[in-house]
Amino acid sequence: MGPESDDVVRFWERLGLPGIIDVHTHFMPERVLRKVWAYFDAAGPLTGLEWPITYRYEEERRLELLRSFGVRRFTSMVYPHKPGMASWLNGWAAGFAARTPDCLHTATLFPEEGVEVYVKEAVEAGARVFKAHLQVGAYDPNDPLLEPAWGLLAEAGIPVVTHCGSGPAPGAHTGPEPIGRLLARHPRLRLVVAHMGMPEYAEFLALAAAYPEVRLDTTMAFTDFSEGFSPFPAAERGRLADLGDRVLLGTDFPNIPYPYVHQLEALERLGLGDAWLRAVCHGNAAALFPADGS
C-alpha cells in the first residue's frame, strides 16, 4: 500500500511478531463517522485543538490500510451521546463484525432504561469488547441504571474500553475517582482505560496496580501530539514497565492527526525493550482476545 505500510510492517517484523492487534480503532455508521469528523474539524469543546483527520477515507479503503499495516485484529469502537442510540449502534456493529472477520465484535452502552437487556443481547450475540465513553456520553459510570450491565460484563469477562480520563478536555464524570468507585464494587470488571487515562496517568496506573483485571490502552499516548499538551510523567515510566502485561496497543485510527506508524515509534522510543513492545503490540491482546473466542 505504500511506504507507510512498509514502515509499520518493518516494525513488527523486527520484533518477530505475526502482526499487531489494535484494540482501539473506530468503525461506525458512515453518517455518524462524518459527524465525528465534522466535530474534530471544528475543534469542538471536547478537543479544543486543531485535529486534522489523517485517514479520512471510505470504509473499504480504511480496512485495506489496516490490513496492509499487518493489523490482524481490531475493533469498531462505537459510542452513544444520548439515550436511544446504543442498541442501534450495537446492531450496526454486529453486522460490521459479521462481514469483517478480523474485527472484534464490538458493542456499547448508555445509562438508560433497558440497558441491561440490550447488553445481555449483545453478549449472547457474541460481542467480544464494549466501549464506554464517559466524556462524550457525559454520564457517571456509577449511575444505578448501569449496575446490572456492569455486573453482567464482569461475570462474562468481556473487556470494556473506557474513555474515563480527563483528556483532551475534562468531562462531568471523567477522572479516576468515578472509576475507582466502580471498581470497588466490580473488582473483576475487565476495564481497559483508554488513552492510558490521559492526563491522569499516574492515578490510572495506580488503579491498574490495585486491580488485576484493569488494563490500559496506548491510544495517542506518548505521541508528539499528546506530549505537547499532556506529557507522560517520567517518574511513572518504571510502573509502566512493571505493568507491561496490562498495556494494549490502541491508536484511534482513523481519527488521528498523524501517521499510524508514529504511535508505534512513540512506544519504541520509551526504551522499555523489545519484550515489552511484543507484549503491548500483540501478546497481551492475543491473550485477552483468543482467536477461538474462548
Secondary structure by P-SEA (a helix, b strand, c coil): ccaaaaaaaaaaaaacccbbbbcbbbbccaaaaaaaaaaaaaccccccccccccccccaaaaaaaaaaacccbbbbcccccccccaaaaaaaaaaaaaaccccccccccccccaaaaaaaaaaaacccbbbbbccccccccccccaaaaaaaaaaacccccccccccccccccccaaaaaaaaaaccccccccccccccaaaaaaaaaaacccbbbbbcccccccccccccccccaaaaaaaacccbbbbccccccccccaaaaaaaaaccccaaaaaaaacaaaaaacccccc
